[in-house]
Amino acid sequence: MLLLASESPRRKALLTAAGVEFRTAPVAVNELKLADSPESLVRLNARLKAEAAALRHPHDLAIGADTVVADGGRCIGKPVDMADAKRILLGLAGRTHRVLTGVALRRMEPEADRDWVETTWVTFRDFDCPVVDRYLELVNVLDKAGAYAAQEHGDLLIERIEGDINNVVGLPLERLLRELALLQ
């Protein structure tokens, strides 16, 4: 059985839409806040989640994932409140940033252990406070890295996406499906 070590509604929806059979097995791990790079951070956190789920269900293949927005070498996680969300969005206006998702696949018996980081480049429009205020009225951003969701009124903010849009939503589905085919 395939386990998603997450309660993320976006990740569950992506897997369901792709026709993947899975069950959720959320885990409580102390996610790292700092690492050598944004890529290392998401990879390590994804591994922590997959490992925790695999230890509880050793014969099942666990998927762990972690997503951040990276502006240069700086990681932008979830906003702490609406003022923080507004500050984050205004700071990204008119710029290109990266969305990084670390994905780890782990099974204890028979052993399987793979991980990678998917990068998607997102260019924001050059918007101002009224656009941000409107966006924040429409979308609950407090549980979203970078304070936005491409799939929810993203056209207000996003000018261009280069790479897997599903990665921006929270799970690089194309690569995940290829990796799953190799392990199952």
ABEGO torsion letter per residue (X at the ends): XBBBBBABAAAAAAAAAAGBBBBBBBBBBBBBABBABAAAAAAAAAAAAAAAAAAABAABBBBBBBBBBBBEABBBBBBABAAAAAAAAAAABGBBBBBBBBBBBBBAOBBBBBBBBBBBBBBBBBBBAAAAAAAAAABBAAABBGGBBAABGAAAABABBBEBAAAAAGBBAAAAAAAAAAAX
